[in-house]
Amino acid sequence: MKHLPQRLTYLMVGVGIITVVVLGFRPAPIRVDLAEVKRSSLQVTVDGEGKTRIRSRFVVSAPVAGRLARIKLDEGDKIKQGAIIAQIDRLPLDSDVREAQARLRQWQAERDGVATKRPKPEALFQAQARIRSAIAQQQEAQARVQQALAALEQAKRDRKRSQQLHIDGAISRKELETAQLLETTRQRELEAAQREVDSVAAEVVAAKEARAILQAEQRDPDYLLDVYNARIASVQAELAKLADDAARAEIYSPIDGYVLRVNQESARYVQAGTPLLELGNPADLEIVVDLLSTDAVKVKPGAKMLIEHWGGERTLNAQVKYVEPSAFTKISALGVEEQRVNAIANFVDSPIPLGDGYRVETRIVVWESSDVLVVPLSAIFRCDSQQNRDDLSVSVTGGTQGSKQFSDHQGSIQRSNFQTWCTFVVENNQAKKRQIIISQRSNLEAVIQQGLREGEIVILHPTEQIQEGKQVAPR
């Protein structure tokens, strides 16, 4: 008994040494940053740089070539619709108009002179009357031929009777000769009547030929009329254009607005189409944001746009009007070709404290919810979904029942196209690897669809040192 205190002292010293040795060889917990899984609101956005631009911008160009008078307007000047904003010297234009008018009168006079080359209507009437007269004479001559022919036939019959009577001794030879002479006379009369018919027929032919000549002469100037009509039409078209150009020598403002830029201030000769001024209303602005084509497909018309870092403290609100249907190629700052698409938005707030061409940073809200389970994005990482399916089912509900629920929900997960990730959950100061499924994520947080419960603690920025079952402690 007298040695008991000494032995107890040695025992306590030994236990202390063993404890120190055990604690010395025991690994220290890993210091980590922790965060709590909680319910919160979340916005998923597509971020991009944009710039403001005037919605309706008008570039006023020279409508005609000529000498431009000095433009007295300056940038920022207010203008009214219909006001004269530029002038081109109209003297050369007016001279061209007068020269075209003179050529028009010349061609019209020459066309009118063509009518004098046509036969007079009286000549055609006379030719028609001549033909009718010749035809009438031809008909009368033919009638006389018929009469002469009948008289000749009668004279022949009388001569034959006289010959028979002379043979019979009934008449003298003198009476026979008289009958023969009458037959000869009638023959000569018939021949004269036939020659008259031929003469009158020739007159009919001559009269018709004369009429044909007059009719041809009546049609001959028609081609000249076509030529002059074509020339007159050409000059009239030229005159209309010159008159329009002369009228447009004074250039009027198409809108109520402001002068944004004066492209040609000094007096000089300009060609048609030369830009003179740019007009618009700086208060009527829209926003143009060029997005990656892979992000643009998420943006729909009507989406809310938040405008930040524009130079003021408050966030401006806008609404997406439309996404342009065609993309374009743009070289990034790293020299990579990117396909980008412009999204156009309208300001919701007024007045707009910005001007034309101002740079802004935008966030387009493509999804949002006011009450979802979220976890910091820095707490999740990609993992092998096949390896951890059982872990997910057991960690959510536990045992066979959890496996069944996971199997039932697996098909809906695949159909919803959710992404499978992992995180480390702190349980009893130990890191436990947990598979999770997220549905949406922003730049800072992700929405937990399955795998975590509200209030659980997760490790932020897990490194390779964090393994299953490792002791951890808050930093």
C-alpha positions in Angstrom: 0.0 0.0 0.0 2.8 2.3 0.6 3.9 2.0 -3.0 0.3 2.6 -4.5 0.6 6.3 -5.0 3.9 5.9 -6.8 2.3 3.2 -9.0 -0.7 5.4 -9.8 1.6 8.2 -10.8 3.5 5.9 -13.1 0.2 4.6 -14.6 -1.1 8.1 -15.2 2.1 9.2 -16.8 2.0 6.1 -19.0 -1.6 6.7 -20.1 -0.7 10.3 -20.8 2.3 9.2 -22.9 0.1 6.7 -24.8 -2.6 9.4 -25.4 0.0 11.9 -26.7 1.5 9.2 -29.0 -2.0 8.3 -30.3 -3.0 11.9 -30.9 0.4 12.6 -32.5 -0.1 9.9 -35.1 -3.8 10.6 -35.7 -4.3 12.7 -38.9 -5.6 16.3 -38.3 -9.0 17.2 -39.8 -8.9 19.1 -43.2 -9.9 22.7 -42.9 -12.6 23.5 -45.4 -15.2 26.2 -46.3 -18.7 25.1 -45.6 -22.2 26.3 -46.8 -25.7 25.3 -45.9 -28.2 24.0 -48.4 -31.2 26.3 -48.3 -34.3 27.4 -50.1 -34.0 30.7 -51.9 -34.9 32.5 -55.1 -32.8 32.0 -58.2 -32.4 33.6 -61.6 -30.7 31.9 -64.5 -29.3 34.4 -66.9 -27.5 34.7 -70.2 -24.9 37.4 -69.8 -23.4 39.5 -72.5 -22.1 42.9 -73.5 -24.2 45.2 -75.6 -24.6 48.7 -76.7 -27.5 51.1 -77.2 -28.6 52.4 -80.5 -31.2 54.7 -81.9 -34.2 52.6 -83.0 -34.9 54.5 -86.2 -31.8 56.0 -87.8 -32.0 57.9 -91.0 -29.1 58.5 -93.3 -30.0 61.4 -95.7 -28.1 61.1 -99.0 -27.8 63.4 -102.0 -30.6 62.5 -104.3 -28.9 63.9 -107.4 -25.3 64.8 -108.4 -24.5 68.5 -108.1 -22.9 71.2 -106.1 -23.9 71.0 -102.5 -24.4 74.2 -100.6 -22.7 74.5 -97.2 -24.8 72.7 -94.5 -25.4 75.0 -91.6 -26.7 72.4 -89.1 -24.6 71.0 -86.3 -24.7 67.8 -84.3 -27.4 67.9 -81.7 -29.6 70.5 -83.6 -33.3 69.8 -83.3 -35.2 69.6 -86.7 -38.8 69.4 -87.8 -40.2 67.1 -90.4 -40.4 68.8 -93.7 -37.7 71.4 -92.9 -35.0 72.1 -95.5 -31.7 70.5 -94.2 -29.6 70.7 -97.4 -29.6 72.2 -100.8 -28.0 71.4 -104.2 -27.6 74.1 -106.9 -30.6 73.7 -109.2 -29.3 75.9 -112.1 -27.7 73.0 -114.0 -30.8 70.9 -113.4 -33.1 73.7 -114.6 -30.9 74.1 -117.8 -31.2 70.4 -118.5 -35.0 70.7 -118.1 -35.3 73.6 -120.6 -33.0 71.8 -123.1 -35.2 68.7 -122.9 -38.3 70.8 -123.4 -36.9 72.4 -126.5 -36.1 69.0 -128.0 -39.6 67.8 -127.2 -41.1 70.8 -129.1 -38.8 70.1 -132.1 -39.9 66.4 -132.4 -43.5 67.4 -132.0 -43.2 69.9 -134.8 -41.5 67.5 -137.1 -44.2 64.9 -136.4 -46.9 67.4 -137.3 -45.0 68.1 -140.5 -45.4 64.5 -141.6 -49.1 65.1 -142.2 -48.3 67.5 -145.1 -46.7 64.6 -147.0 -49.9 62.7 -147.2 -52.3 63.1 -150.3 -55.2 65.3 -149.7 -58.5 63.6 -149.1 -59.9 65.5 -152.2 -57.4 63.6 -154.4 -58.7 60.3 -153.1 -62.3 61.4 -153.7 -61.4 62.4 -157.3 -59.7 59.1 -157.9 -62.8 57.3 -156.7 -65.0 59.5 -159.0 -62.7 58.8 -162.0 -63.0 55.1 -161.4 -66.8 55.3 -161.2 -67.0 57.4 -164.4 -64.7 55.0 -166.3 -66.8 52.0 -165.2 -70.0 53.7 -166.3 -68.5 54.5 -169.7 -67.3 50.9 -170.0 -70.8 49.7 -169.4 -72.2 52.1 -172.0 -69.6 50.9 -174.6 -70.4 47.3 -173.9 -74.1 48.1 -174.5 -73.2 49.7 -177.9 -71.2 46.6 -178.8 -74.3 44.5 -178.2 -76.3 46.9 -180.4 -73.7 46.8 -183.2 -73.6 43.0 -182.9 -77.3 42.8 -183.3 -77.3 45.1 -186.3 -74.6 43.1 -187.9 -76.5 39.9 -187.6 -79.6 41.5 -189.1 -77.5 42.9 -192.0 -76.1 39.4 -192.7 -79.6 37.9 -192.9 -80.7 40.7 -195.2 -77.7 40.1 -197.5 -78.4 36.4 -197.7 -82.1 37.0 -198.7 -80.9 39.6 -201.2 -78.5 37.0 -202.8 -81.3 34.5 -203.1 -83.7 37.0 -204.6 -81.1 38.2 -207.0 -80.5 34.6 -208.2 -84.2 34.2 -208.6 -84.3 37.5 -210.5 -86.7 39.2 -208.1 -84.3 42.1 -207.3 -81.7 44.0 -209.2 -77.9 43.7 -208.7 -77.9 47.2 -207.2 -80.2 46.2 -204.4 -77.9 43.2 -203.7 -74.9 45.5 -203.5 -76.8 47.8 -201.1 -77.5 44.9 -198.8 -73.8 43.8 -199.0 -72.6 47.4 -198.2 -75.0 47.6 -195.2 -73.5 44.3 -193.8 -69.9 45.8 -194.2 -71.0 49.0 -192.5 -72.5 47.1 -189.6 -69.2 45.1 -189.3 -67.2 48.3 -189.1 -69.6 49.7 -186.5 -69.1 46.6 -184.3 -65.4 46.8 -184.5 -65.5 50.5 -183.6 -67.7 49.7 -180.6 -65.3 47.0 -179.4 -62.3 49.3 -179.7 -64.3 51.8 -177.5 -64.9 49.1 -174.9 -61.2 48.3 -174.8 -60.3 52.0 -174.4 -62.8 52.5 -171.6 -61.5 49.3 -169.8 -58.0 50.7 -170.0 -59.2 53.9 -168.4 -60.8 51.9 -165.6 -57.5 50.1 -164.9 -55.6 53.4 -165.0 -58.0 55.0 -162.6 -57.6 52.1 -160.1 -53.9 52.2 -160.4 -53.9 56.0 -159.7 -56.1 55.3 -156.6 -53.7 52.6 -155.4 -50.8 55.0 -155.7 -52.6 57.6 -153.7 -53.4 55.0 -151.0 -49.8 53.9 -150.8 -48.7 57.5 -150.5 -51.3 57.9 -147.7 -49.5 55.0 -145.7 -45.9 55.9 -146.5 -45.5 58.5 -143.6 -46.7 56.0 -140.9 -43.2 54.7 -140.2 -42.0 58.3 -139.8 -44.8 58.9 -137.3 -43.6 55.8 -135.3 -40.0 57.2 -135.3 -41.1 60.6 -134.1 -43.5 59.1 -131.5 -40.7 57.0 -130.1 -38.4 60.1 -129.9 -41.1 62.2 -128.2 -41.7 59.4 -125.6 -38.0 59.2 -124.9 -37.7 63.0 -124.4 -40.8 63.0 -122.2 -39.4 60.3 -120.0 -36.1 62.2 -119.8 -37.9 65.4 -119.0 -39.9 63.8 -116.2 -36.7 62.5 -114.6 -34.9 65.9 -115.0 -38.0 67.7 -113.5 -38.0 65.2 -110.6 -34.2 65.7 -110.0 -34.7 69.5 -110.1 -37.5 69.2 -107.5 -35.3 67.1 -105.3 -32.5 69.7 -105.2 -33.9 70.9 -101.9 -33.6 68.1 -99.3 -36.2 68.0 -96.5 -36.1 66.3 -93.1 -38.1 63.0 -93.1 -38.7 63.1 -89.3 -38.9 65.1 -86.2 -35.7 64.5 -84.4 -32.1 65.6 -84.0 -29.0 65.8 -86.2 -26.7 63.0 -85.1 -23.9 63.5 -87.5 -23.0 65.9 -90.4 -21.1 63.9 -93.0 -20.6 66.7 -95.5 -20.4 70.1 -93.9 -18.6 72.2 -96.6 -19.8 73.2 -100.0 -18.6 70.8 -102.6 -19.6 68.7 -105.7 -21.2 65.5 -104.6 -22.4 62.4 -106.5 -25.9 61.0 -106.1 -26.0 58.8 -103.0 -23.3 60.6 -101.0 -24.3 60.5 -97.3 -25.0 64.1 -96.1 -26.5 63.8 -92.6 -27.6 61.2 -90.0 -30.9 61.9 -88.2 -32.7 60.3 -85.3 -34.2 60.6 -81.9 -31.7 59.9 -79.1 -34.6 59.4 -76.7 -35.9 56.4 -78.7 -33.2 53.8 -77.9 -33.0 50.0 -78.0 -30.3 47.6 -76.9 -28.3 45.3 -79.1 -26.5 42.4 -77.4 -24.5 39.9 -79.4 -24.7 36.4 -77.8 -23.1 33.1 -78.6 -25.5 31.1 -80.8 -25.6 28.4 -78.1 -26.9 30.9 -75.6 -29.2 32.7 -78.0 -31.4 29.6 -78.4 -32.3 30.0 -74.7 -33.5 33.5 -75.1 -37.2 34.1 -76.0 -39.0 37.3 -77.0 -40.5 38.9 -73.9 -37.6 37.8 -71.6 -36.6 40.2 -68.9 -33.2 41.9 -69.3 -31.2 43.5 -66.5 -28.7 46.3 -67.4 -25.8 46.8 -65.1 -22.4 48.7 -65.1 -23.8 51.3 -67.4 -22.4 54.2 -65.3 -25.1 54.5 -62.8 -25.8 52.8 -59.5 -29.3 51.4 -60.2 -30.1 48.4 -62.5 -32.1 49.3 -65.6 -34.8 47.1 -66.9 -35.5 46.1 -70.5 -37.4 43.4 -72.4 -36.2 41.3 -75.2 -38.1 42.2 -78.4 -36.7 39.6 -80.7 -33.6 37.5 -81.5 -32.3 38.0 -85.1 -32.8 34.9 -87.2 -29.3 35.0 -88.7 -26.0 34.6 -87.0 -22.6 36.1 -87.9 -19.0 35.1 -87.3 -16.9 37.1 -84.9 -13.3 36.7 -83.8 -13.0 36.7 -80.0 -10.2 38.4 -78.0 -8.4 35.0 -77.9 -8.5 34.7 -81.7 -11.3 32.1 -81.8 -14.1 32.2 -84.4 -17.5 32.4 -82.7 -21.0 32.3 -84.2 -22.9 35.1 -82.5 -26.5 36.3 -82.7 -27.9 39.8 -82.0 -30.7 40.0 -79.4 -32.7 43.3 -79.6 -34.4 44.7 -76.4 -36.5 47.7 -75.5 -36.1 49.7 -72.4 -38.8 49.4 -69.8 -37.6 52.3 -67.5 -38.0 55.9 -68.5 -36.4 58.3 -68.9 -33.4 56.5 -70.3 -30.1 58.0 -68.8 -28.1 56.8 -71.8 -27.2 57.9 -75.3 -26.6 56.3 -78.7 -23.8 53.8 -78.9 -23.2 53.5 -75.1 -21.7 50.2 -73.8 -23.7 48.2 -71.2 -23.5 44.9 -69.5 -26.7 42.8 -69.6 -28.2 39.8 -68.0 -31.1 38.1 -69.8 -33.3 36.1 -67.4 -34.1 32.7 -69.1 -35.4 31.0 -65.9 -36.3 32.1 -62.4 -38.1 30.9 -59.3 -38.8 32.5 -55.9 -38.6 29.2 -53.8 -36.2 26.5 -54.8 -33.6 24.4 -53.0 -30.2 25.8 -54.0 -26.5 25.0 -53.3 -23.5 27.1 -54.2 -22.0 26.3 -57.6 -18.5 26.0 -56.0 -19.7 23.0 -54.0 -20.6 20.7 -57.0 -18.5 18.9 -59.5 -18.9 16.4 -62.3 -18.8 12.7 -61.3 -19.5 9.2 -62.8 -23.3 8.8 -62.6 -23.1 5.0 -63.1 -20.8 4.6 -60.1 -22.9 6.6 -57.7 -26.5 5.7 -58.6 -26.8 3.4 -55.6 -25.3 6.1 -53.3 -27.9 8.6 -54.5 -30.9 6.3 -53.9 -29.7 5.2 -50.4 -28.8 8.8 -49.3 -32.2 10.1 -50.2 -34.5 7.5 -48.7 -32.4 4.6 -47.5 -32.5 0.9 -48.2 -34.6 -1.0 -50.6 -37.4 1.6 -50.6 -35.0 4.3 -51.7 -33.7 2.1 -54.5 -37.2 1.6 -55.8 -38.0 5.3 -55.6 -34.8 6.1 -57.5 -35.6 3.5 -60.1 -39.1 4.9 -60.6 -37.7 8.5 -60.9 -34.8 7.6 -63.2 -36.9 7.6 -66.3 -38.4 11.1 -65.5 -34.8 12.3 -64.8 -33.6 11.2 -68.2 -36.7 12.7 -70.0 -36.1 16.0 -68.2 -32.5 16.0 -69.4 -31.2 16.8 -65.9 -27.4 16.8 -65.3 -25.8 14.5 -62.8 -23.2 16.0 -60.4 -21.6 15.2 -57.0 -20.9 17.1 -53.8 -19.4 16.4 -50.4 -21.8 16.5 -47.5 -20.4 16.9 -43.9 -21.8 14.2 -41.6 -20.3 13.8 -38.1 -17.4 15.9 -39.2 -16.7 13.6 -42.0 -16.9 14.2 -45.8 -19.5 12.0 -47.5 -19.6 12.0 -51.3 -23.2 12.5 -52.5 -24.5 12.3 -56.1 -27.0 15.0 -56.8 -29.2 16.1 -59.8 -29.5 19.7 -60.7 -32.1 21.2 -63.0 -31.0 24.9 -63.4 -27.9 26.8 -62.5 -26.8 30.4 -62.4 -23.3 31.8 -62.2 -23.3 31.3 -58.4 -25.9 28.7 -57.5 -27.6 25.6 -58.8 -31.1 24.2 -58.2 -31.2 20.8 -56.5 -33.6 18.5 -58.1 -32.6 15.4 -56.1 -29.9 14.3 -53.7 -29.8 17.0 -50.9 -32.1 18.2 -48.2 -32.6 21.6 -46.8 -30.2 22.4 -43.9 -27.4 19.9 -44.9 -23.9 21.3 -44.9 -21.7 21.0 -48.0 -18.0 21.6 -48.7 -17.1 24.5 -50.9 -14.2 24.3 -53.4 -13.4 20.5 -52.7 -9.8 19.6 -53.5 -8.2 16.3 -54.2 -7.5 16.0 -50.5 -11.2 15.6 -49.8 -12.1 11.9 -49.9 -14.9 9.8 -48.7 -14.8 9.5 -44.8 -12.1 12.2 -44.4 -12.3 14.3 -41.2 -13.0 17.9 -41.9 -13.4 21.0 -39.9 -14.6 24.5 -40.7 -12.0 26.9 -41.7 
